[in-house]
Amino acid sequence: MIQYTITNEKYNRLKSFKDNLFCKKCTKELRIGDYIKGNRNSDTSKLYHAKCYEKLFIDLDD
Ligand SMILES: [Zn+2]
């Protein structure tokens, strides 16, 4: 699992991979300063707000 706050530098790096950065859970745009989590294997393909990521597993338990 990866988790970090999106800095200006990271944001620009992510933008070089993808045109649109958004949370796979809530579909809102990921912005500089957001604390995010994701899966290391998929790199930039699946990123979530930290709170959304945690909610993901709660949903799976239901
Ligand atoms: Zn989200």
PDB file of the backbone (N, CA, C, O) and the ligand in Angstrom, with CONECT records:
HET     ZN  A 101       1
ATOM      1  N   MET A   1       0.838  -1.194   0.000  1.00  0.00           N
ATOM      2  CA  MET A   1       0.000   0.000   0.000  1.00  0.00           C
ATOM      3  C   MET A   1       0.872   1.243   0.000  1.00  0.00           C
ATOM      4  O   MET A   1       1.919   1.281   0.646  1.00  0.00           O
ATOM      5  N   ILE A   2       0.443   2.230  -0.709  1.00  0.00           N
ATOM      6  CA  ILE A   2       1.148   3.512  -0.686  1.00  0.00           C
ATOM      7  C   ILE A   2       0.261   4.545   0.000  1.00  0.00           C
ATOM      8  O   ILE A   2      -0.966   4.466  -0.059  1.00  0.00           O
ATOM      9  N   GLN A   3       0.883   5.487   0.635  1.00  0.00           N
ATOM     10  CA  GLN A   3       0.113   6.567   1.245  1.00  0.00           C
ATOM     11  C   GLN A   3       1.009   7.785   1.390  1.00  0.00           C
ATOM     12  O   GLN A   3       2.131   7.693   1.889  1.00  0.00           O
ATOM     13  N   TYR A   4       0.507   8.905   0.956  1.00  0.00           N
ATOM     14  CA  TYR A   4       1.264  10.144   1.057  1.00  0.00           C
ATOM     15  C   TYR A   4       0.364  11.345   0.813  1.00  0.00           C
ATOM     16  O   TYR A   4      -0.735  11.236   0.268  1.00  0.00           O
ATOM     17  N   THR A   5       0.867  12.472   1.230  1.00  0.00           N
ATOM     18  CA  THR A   5       0.190  13.724   0.911  1.00  0.00           C
ATOM     19  C   THR A   5       0.678  14.187  -0.453  1.00  0.00           C
ATOM     20  O   THR A   5       1.878  14.156  -0.727  1.00  0.00           O
ATOM     21  N   ILE A   6      -0.215  14.604  -1.283  1.00  0.00           N
ATOM     22  CA  ILE A   6       0.150  15.063  -2.623  1.00  0.00           C
ATOM     23  C   ILE A   6       0.836  16.420  -2.526  1.00  0.00           C
ATOM     24  O   ILE A   6       0.204  17.432  -2.222  1.00  0.00           O
ATOM     25  N   THR A   7       2.124  16.422  -2.788  1.00  0.00           N
ATOM     26  CA  THR A   7       2.856  17.671  -2.846  1.00  0.00           C
ATOM     27  C   THR A   7       2.802  18.197  -4.277  1.00  0.00           C
ATOM     28  O   THR A   7       2.364  17.497  -5.190  1.00  0.00           O
ATOM     29  N   ASN A   8       3.242  19.414  -4.458  1.00  0.00           N
ATOM     30  CA  ASN A   8       3.267  19.985  -5.795  1.00  0.00           C
ATOM     31  C   ASN A   8       4.105  19.126  -6.736  1.00  0.00           C
ATOM     32  O   ASN A   8       3.746  18.914  -7.895  1.00  0.00           O
ATOM     33  N   GLU A   9       5.226  18.636  -6.216  1.00  0.00           N
ATOM     34  CA  GLU A   9       6.129  17.795  -7.008  1.00  0.00           C
ATOM     35  C   GLU A   9       5.458  16.474  -7.404  1.00  0.00           C
ATOM     36  O   GLU A   9       5.522  16.053  -8.559  1.00  0.00           O
ATOM     37  N   LYS A  10       4.809  15.827  -6.417  1.00  0.00           N
ATOM     38  CA  LYS A  10       4.138  14.551  -6.709  1.00  0.00           C
ATOM     39  C   LYS A  10       2.970  14.761  -7.659  1.00  0.00           C
ATOM     40  O   LYS A  10       2.718  13.940  -8.541  1.00  0.00           O
ATOM     41  N   TYR A  11       2.271  15.847  -7.477  1.00  0.00           N
ATOM     42  CA  TYR A  11       1.130  16.139  -8.339  1.00  0.00           C
ATOM     43  C   TYR A  11       1.570  16.237  -9.800  1.00  0.00           C
ATOM     44  O   TYR A  11       0.927  15.689 -10.696  1.00  0.00           O
ATOM     45  N   ASN A  12       2.662  16.936 -10.017  1.00  0.00           N
ATOM     46  CA  ASN A  12       3.171  17.091 -11.383  1.00  0.00           C
ATOM     47  C   ASN A  12       3.636  15.755 -11.952  1.00  0.00           C
ATOM     48  O   ASN A  12       3.482  15.496 -13.145  1.00  0.00           O
ATOM     49  N   ARG A  13       4.203  14.913 -11.099  1.00  0.00           N
ATOM     50  CA  ARG A  13       4.656  13.602 -11.545  1.00  0.00           C
ATOM     51  C   ARG A  13       3.459  12.726 -11.923  1.00  0.00           C
ATOM     52  O   ARG A  13       3.467  12.046 -12.949  1.00  0.00           O
ATOM     53  N   LEU A  14       2.437  12.758 -11.076  1.00  0.00           N
ATOM     54  CA  LEU A  14       1.237  11.973 -11.355  1.00  0.00           C
ATOM     55  C   LEU A  14       0.548  12.465 -12.622  1.00  0.00           C
ATOM     56  O   LEU A  14       0.009  11.678 -13.400  1.00  0.00           O
ATOM     57  N   LYS A  15       0.576  13.757 -12.810  1.00  0.00           N
ATOM     58  CA  LYS A  15      -0.056  14.351 -13.984  1.00  0.00           C
ATOM     59  C   LYS A  15       0.637  13.925 -15.269  1.00  0.00           C
ATOM     60  O   LYS A  15       0.027  13.907 -16.338  1.00  0.00           O
ATOM     61  N   SER A  16       1.923  13.580 -15.157  1.00  0.00           N
ATOM     62  CA  SER A  16       2.664  13.138 -16.330  1.00  0.00           C
ATOM     63  C   SER A  16       2.227  11.732 -16.741  1.00  0.00           C
ATOM     64  O   SER A  16       2.393  11.329 -17.893  1.00  0.00           O
ATOM     65  N   PHE A  17       1.661  10.989 -15.775  1.00  0.00           N
ATOM     66  CA  PHE A  17       1.156   9.643 -16.072  1.00  0.00           C
ATOM     67  C   PHE A  17      -0.290   9.690 -16.549  1.00  0.00           C
ATOM     68  O   PHE A  17      -0.682   8.972 -17.469  1.00  0.00           O
ATOM     69  N   LYS A  18      -1.065  10.543 -15.911  1.00  0.00           N
ATOM     70  CA  LYS A  18      -2.495  10.543 -16.181  1.00  0.00           C
ATOM     71  C   LYS A  18      -3.001  11.958 -16.433  1.00  0.00           C
ATOM     72  O   LYS A  18      -2.526  12.923 -15.833  1.00  0.00           O
ATOM     73  N   ASP A  19      -3.974  12.059 -17.334  1.00  0.00           N
ATOM     74  CA  ASP A  19      -4.554  13.359 -17.628  1.00  0.00           C
ATOM     75  C   ASP A  19      -5.459  13.822 -16.496  1.00  0.00           C
ATOM     76  O   ASP A  19      -5.498  15.004 -16.153  1.00  0.00           O
ATOM     77  N   ASN A  20      -6.179  12.875 -15.929  1.00  0.00           N
ATOM     78  CA  ASN A  20      -7.112  13.214 -14.867  1.00  0.00           C
ATOM     79  C   ASN A  20      -6.816  12.410 -13.612  1.00  0.00           C
ATOM     80  O   ASN A  20      -6.757  11.181 -13.646  1.00  0.00           O
ATOM     81  N   LEU A  21      -6.632  13.106 -12.520  1.00  0.00           N
ATOM     82  CA  LEU A  21      -6.391  12.442 -11.251  1.00  0.00           C
ATOM     83  C   LEU A  21      -7.652  12.524 -10.418  1.00  0.00           C
ATOM     84  O   LEU A  21      -8.112  13.607 -10.059  1.00  0.00           O
ATOM     85  N   PHE A  22      -8.200  11.362 -10.117  1.00  0.00           N
ATOM     86  CA  PHE A  22      -9.382  11.383  -9.282  1.00  0.00           C
ATOM     87  C   PHE A  22      -9.438  10.129  -8.421  1.00  0.00           C
ATOM     88  O   PHE A  22      -8.855   9.096  -8.752  1.00  0.00           O
ATOM     89  N   CYS A  23     -10.145  10.246  -7.323  1.00  0.00           N
ATOM     90  CA  CYS A  23     -10.328   9.157  -6.385  1.00  0.00           C
ATOM     91  C   CYS A  23     -11.256   8.109  -6.993  1.00  0.00           C
ATOM     92  O   CYS A  23     -12.341   8.434  -7.476  1.00  0.00           O
ATOM     93  N   LYS A  24     -10.821   6.853  -6.966  1.00  0.00           N
ATOM     94  CA  LYS A  24     -11.620   5.773  -7.554  1.00  0.00           C
ATOM     95  C   LYS A  24     -12.885   5.489  -6.758  1.00  0.00           C
ATOM     96  O   LYS A  24     -13.810   4.844  -7.253  1.00  0.00           O
ATOM     97  N   LYS A  25     -12.919   5.973  -5.529  1.00  0.00           N
ATOM     98  CA  LYS A  25     -14.081   5.717  -4.677  1.00  0.00           C
ATOM     99  C   LYS A  25     -15.162   6.786  -4.852  1.00  0.00           C
ATOM    100  O   LYS A  25     -16.306   6.484  -5.195  1.00  0.00           O
ATOM    101  N   CYS A  26     -14.781   8.021  -4.613  1.00  0.00           N
ATOM    102  CA  CYS A  26     -15.783   9.089  -4.641  1.00  0.00           C
ATOM    103  C   CYS A  26     -15.771   9.863  -5.960  1.00  0.00           C
ATOM    104  O   CYS A  26     -16.632  10.711  -6.196  1.00  0.00           O
ATOM    105  N   THR A  27     -14.804   9.569  -6.807  1.00  0.00           N
ATOM    106  CA  THR A  27     -14.636  10.167  -8.138  1.00  0.00           C
ATOM    107  C   THR A  27     -14.346  11.672  -8.119  1.00  0.00           C
ATOM    108  O   THR A  27     -14.393  12.334  -9.156  1.00  0.00           O
ATOM    109  N   LYS A  28     -14.048  12.199  -6.933  1.00  0.00           N
ATOM    110  CA  LYS A  28     -13.670  13.610  -6.872  1.00  0.00           C
ATOM    111  C   LYS A  28     -12.192  13.755  -7.227  1.00  0.00           C
ATOM    112  O   LYS A  28     -11.401  12.831  -7.037  1.00  0.00           O
ATOM    113  N   GLU A  29     -11.840  14.916  -7.738  1.00  0.00           N
ATOM    114  CA  GLU A  29     -10.464  15.148  -8.162  1.00  0.00           C
ATOM    115  C   GLU A  29      -9.508  15.124  -6.972  1.00  0.00           C
ATOM    116  O   GLU A  29      -9.819  15.635  -5.896  1.00  0.00           O
ATOM    117  N   LEU A  30      -8.332  14.518  -7.189  1.00  0.00           N
ATOM    118  CA  LEU A  30      -7.285  14.536  -6.176  1.00  0.00           C
ATOM    119  C   LEU A  30      -6.479  15.818  -6.353  1.00  0.00           C
ATOM    120  O   LEU A  30      -6.044  16.153  -7.455  1.00  0.00           O
ATOM    121  N   ARG A  31      -6.293  16.519  -5.248  1.00  0.00           N
ATOM    122  CA  ARG A  31      -5.638  17.817  -5.325  1.00  0.00           C
ATOM    123  C   ARG A  31      -4.391  17.867  -4.461  1.00  0.00           C
ATOM    124  O   ARG A  31      -4.190  17.033  -3.579  1.00  0.00           O
ATOM    125  N   ILE A  32      -3.570  18.848  -4.730  1.00  0.00           N
ATOM    126  CA  ILE A  32      -2.374  19.059  -3.912  1.00  0.00           C
ATOM    127  C   ILE A  32      -2.799  19.283  -2.462  1.00  0.00           C
ATOM    128  O   ILE A  32      -3.692  20.080  -2.177  1.00  0.00           O
ATOM    129  N   GLY A  33      -2.139  18.562  -1.552  1.00  0.00           N
ATOM    130  CA  GLY A  33      -2.477  18.674  -0.141  1.00  0.00           C
ATOM    131  C   GLY A  33      -3.366  17.553   0.353  1.00  0.00           C
ATOM    132  O   GLY A  33      -3.497  17.352   1.560  1.00  0.00           O
ATOM    133  N   ASP A  34      -3.985  16.811  -0.573  1.00  0.00           N
ATOM    134  CA  ASP A  34      -4.821  15.675  -0.176  1.00  0.00           C
ATOM    135  C   ASP A  34      -3.945  14.529   0.306  1.00  0.00           C
ATOM    136  O   ASP A  34      -2.880  14.275  -0.256  1.00  0.00           O
ATOM    137  N   TYR A  35      -4.394  13.840   1.343  1.00  0.00           N
ATOM    138  CA  TYR A  35      -3.708  12.644   1.824  1.00  0.00           C
ATOM    139  C   TYR A  35      -4.344  11.444   1.145  1.00  0.00           C
ATOM    140  O   TYR A  35      -5.540  11.195   1.297  1.00  0.00           O
ATOM    141  N   ILE A  36      -3.544  10.708   0.403  1.00  0.00           N
ATOM    142  CA  ILE A  36      -4.103   9.630  -0.411  1.00  0.00           C
ATOM    143  C   ILE A  36      -3.496   8.273  -0.060  1.00  0.00           C
ATOM    144  O   ILE A  36      -2.417   8.176   0.523  1.00  0.00           O
ATOM    145  N   LYS A  37      -4.228   7.242  -0.435  1.00  0.00           N
ATOM    146  CA  LYS A  37      -3.734   5.880  -0.312  1.00  0.00           C
ATOM    147  C   LYS A  37      -4.018   5.151  -1.616  1.00  0.00           C
ATOM    148  O   LYS A  37      -4.909   5.527  -2.378  1.00  0.00           O
ATOM    149  N   GLY A  38      -3.249   4.110  -1.854  1.00  0.00           N
ATOM    150  CA  GLY A  38      -3.461   3.340  -3.073  1.00  0.00           C
ATOM    151  C   GLY A  38      -2.720   2.035  -3.015  1.00  0.00           C
ATOM    152  O   GLY A  38      -2.111   1.684  -2.004  1.00  0.00           O
ATOM    153  N   ASN A  39      -2.783   1.314  -4.127  1.00  0.00           N
ATOM    154  CA  ASN A  39      -2.099   0.035  -4.208  1.00  0.00           C
ATOM    155  C   ASN A  39      -0.790   0.207  -4.971  1.00  0.00           C
ATOM    156  O   ASN A  39      -0.768   0.754  -6.074  1.00  0.00           O
ATOM    157  N   ARG A  40       0.287  -0.263  -4.378  1.00  0.00           N
ATOM    158  CA  ARG A  40       1.594  -0.073  -4.977  1.00  0.00           C
ATOM    159  C   ARG A  40       1.682  -0.739  -6.350  1.00  0.00           C
ATOM    160  O   ARG A  40       2.291  -0.194  -7.270  1.00  0.00           O
ATOM    161  N   ASN A  41       1.085  -1.894  -6.482  1.00  0.00           N
ATOM    162  CA  ASN A  41       1.173  -2.638  -7.739  1.00  0.00           C
ATOM    163  C   ASN A  41       0.634  -1.850  -8.922  1.00  0.00           C
ATOM    164  O   ASN A  41       1.187  -1.873 -10.022  1.00  0.00           O
ATOM    165  N   SER A  42      -0.444  -1.166  -8.662  1.00  0.00           N
ATOM    166  CA  SER A  42      -1.101  -0.481  -9.761  1.00  0.00           C
ATOM    167  C   SER A  42      -0.627   0.966  -9.913  1.00  0.00           C
ATOM    168  O   SER A  42      -1.117   1.701 -10.770  1.00  0.00           O
ATOM    169  N   ASP A  43       0.319   1.361  -9.085  1.00  0.00           N
ATOM    170  CA  ASP A  43       0.919   2.691  -9.178  1.00  0.00           C
ATOM    171  C   ASP A  43      -0.151   3.770  -9.223  1.00  0.00           C
ATOM    172  O   ASP A  43      -0.846   3.984  -8.231  1.00  0.00           O
ATOM    173  N   THR A  44      -0.296   4.446 -10.339  1.00  0.00           N
ATOM    174  CA  THR A  44      -1.220   5.570 -10.399  1.00  0.00           C
ATOM    175  C   THR A  44      -2.611   5.170 -10.859  1.00  0.00           C
ATOM    176  O   THR A  44      -3.494   6.022 -10.966  1.00  0.00           O
ATOM    177  N   SER A  45      -2.821   3.889 -11.132  1.00  0.00           N
ATOM    178  CA  SER A  45      -4.093   3.509 -11.729  1.00  0.00           C
ATOM    179  C   SER A  45      -5.233   3.499 -10.708  1.00  0.00           C
ATOM    180  O   SER A  45      -6.389   3.726 -11.065  1.00  0.00           O
ATOM    181  N   LYS A  46      -4.909   3.238  -9.442  1.00  0.00           N
ATOM    182  CA  LYS A  46      -5.946   3.239  -8.426  1.00  0.00           C
ATOM    183  C   LYS A  46      -5.498   4.038  -7.212  1.00  0.00           C
ATOM    184  O   LYS A  46      -4.735   3.547  -6.380  1.00  0.00           O
ATOM    185  N   LEU A  47      -5.972   5.252  -7.120  1.00  0.00           N
ATOM    186  CA  LEU A  47      -5.649   6.101  -5.983  1.00  0.00           C
ATOM    187  C   LEU A  47      -6.936   6.543  -5.300  1.00  0.00           C
ATOM    188  O   LEU A  47      -7.960   6.762  -5.947  1.00  0.00           O
ATOM    189  N   TYR A  48      -6.861   6.667  -3.993  1.00  0.00           N
ATOM    190  CA  TYR A  48      -8.043   7.037  -3.208  1.00  0.00           C
ATOM    191  C   TYR A  48      -7.654   8.087  -2.186  1.00  0.00           C
ATOM    192  O   TYR A  48      -6.498   8.164  -1.770  1.00  0.00           O
ATOM    193  N   HIS A  49      -8.626   8.897  -1.782  1.00  0.00           N
ATOM    194  CA  HIS A  49      -8.429   9.685  -0.577  1.00  0.00           C
ATOM    195  C   HIS A  49      -8.234   8.677   0.559  1.00  0.00           C
ATOM    196  O   HIS A  49      -8.828   7.599   0.526  1.00  0.00           O
ATOM    197  N   ALA A  50      -7.430   8.998   1.543  1.00  0.00           N
ATOM    198  CA  ALA A  50      -7.181   8.068   2.639  1.00  0.00           C
ATOM    199  C   ALA A  50      -8.484   7.616   3.283  1.00  0.00           C
ATOM    200  O   ALA A  50      -8.656   6.435   3.587  1.00  0.00           O
ATOM    201  N   LYS A  51      -9.388   8.543   3.487  1.00  0.00           N
ATOM    202  CA  LYS A  51     -10.677   8.210   4.116  1.00  0.00           C
ATOM    203  C   LYS A  51     -11.511   7.306   3.218  1.00  0.00           C
ATOM    204  O   LYS A  51     -12.209   6.414   3.699  1.00  0.00           O
ATOM    205  N   CYS A  52     -11.434   7.539   1.918  1.00  0.00           N
ATOM    206  CA  CYS A  52     -12.187   6.707   0.972  1.00  0.00           C
ATOM    207  C   CYS A  52     -11.588   5.312   0.922  1.00  0.00           C
ATOM    208  O   CYS A  52     -12.323   4.330   0.817  1.00  0.00           O
ATOM    209  N   TYR A  53     -10.283   5.209   0.995  1.00  0.00           N
ATOM    210  CA  TYR A  53      -9.613   3.917   0.957  1.00  0.00           C
ATOM    211  C   TYR A  53     -10.042   3.060   2.135  1.00  0.00           C
ATOM    212  O   TYR A  53     -10.330   1.872   1.988  1.00  0.00           O
ATOM    213  N   GLU A  54     -10.081   3.677   3.299  1.00  0.00           N
ATOM    214  CA  GLU A  54     -10.484   2.945   4.498  1.00  0.00           C
ATOM    215  C   GLU A  54     -11.949   2.535   4.408  1.00  0.00           C
ATOM    216  O   GLU A  54     -12.329   1.457   4.865  1.00  0.00           O
ATOM    217  N   LYS A  55     -12.754   3.387   3.828  1.00  0.00           N
ATOM    218  CA  LYS A  55     -14.178   3.098   3.660  1.00  0.00           C
ATOM    219  C   LYS A  55     -14.377   1.924   2.704  1.00  0.00           C
ATOM    220  O   LYS A  55     -15.346   1.174   2.822  1.00  0.00           O
ATOM    221  N   LEU A  56     -13.461   1.773   1.765  1.00  0.00           N
ATOM    222  CA  LEU A  56     -13.510   0.695   0.784  1.00  0.00           C
ATOM    223  C   LEU A  56     -13.554  -0.659   1.476  1.00  0.00           C
ATOM    224  O   LEU A  56     -14.320  -1.542   1.087  1.00  0.00           O
ATOM    225  N   PHE A  57     -12.730  -0.815   2.501  1.00  0.00           N
ATOM    226  CA  PHE A  57     -12.652  -2.092   3.190  1.00  0.00           C
ATOM    227  C   PHE A  57     -13.844  -2.298   4.125  1.00  0.00           C
ATOM    228  O   PHE A  57     -14.265  -3.429   4.369  1.00  0.00           O
ATOM    229  N   ILE A  58     -14.366  -1.227   4.631  1.00  0.00           N
ATOM    230  CA  ILE A  58     -15.576  -1.333   5.445  1.00  0.00           C
ATOM    231  C   ILE A  58     -16.724  -1.836   4.572  1.00  0.00           C
ATOM    232  O   ILE A  58     -17.520  -2.676   4.993  1.00  0.00           O
ATOM    233  N   ASP A  59     -16.796  -1.306   3.346  1.00  0.00           N
ATOM    234  CA  ASP A  59     -17.843  -1.722   2.414  1.00  0.00           C
ATOM    235  C   ASP A  59     -17.713  -3.199   2.067  1.00  0.00           C
ATOM    236  O   ASP A  59     -18.711  -3.909   1.941  1.00  0.00           O
ATOM    237  N   LEU A  60     -16.467  -3.656   1.914  1.00  0.00           N
ATOM    238  CA  LEU A  60     -16.239  -5.049   1.545  1.00  0.00           C
ATOM    239  C   LEU A  60     -16.656  -5.998   2.658  1.00  0.00           C
ATOM    240  O   LEU A  60     -17.021  -7.148   2.413  1.00  0.00           O
ATOM    241  N   ASP A  61     -16.595  -5.491   3.886  1.00  0.00           N
ATOM    242  CA  ASP A  61     -16.949  -6.344   5.021  1.00  0.00           C
ATOM    243  C   ASP A  61     -18.452  -6.532   5.146  1.00  0.00           C
ATOM    244  O   ASP A  61     -18.918  -7.486   5.770  1.00  0.00           O
ATOM    245  N   ASP A  62     -19.206  -5.616   4.549  1.00  0.00           N
ATOM    246  CA  ASP A  62     -20.659  -5.697   4.699  1.00  0.00           C
ATOM    247  C   ASP A  62     -21.255  -6.879   3.956  1.00  0.00           C
ATOM    248  O   ASP A  62     -22.469  -7.080   3.988  1.00  0.00           O
TER     249      ASP A  62
HETATM  250 ZN    ZN A 101     -12.340  10.030  -2.399  1.00  0.00          ZN2+
END
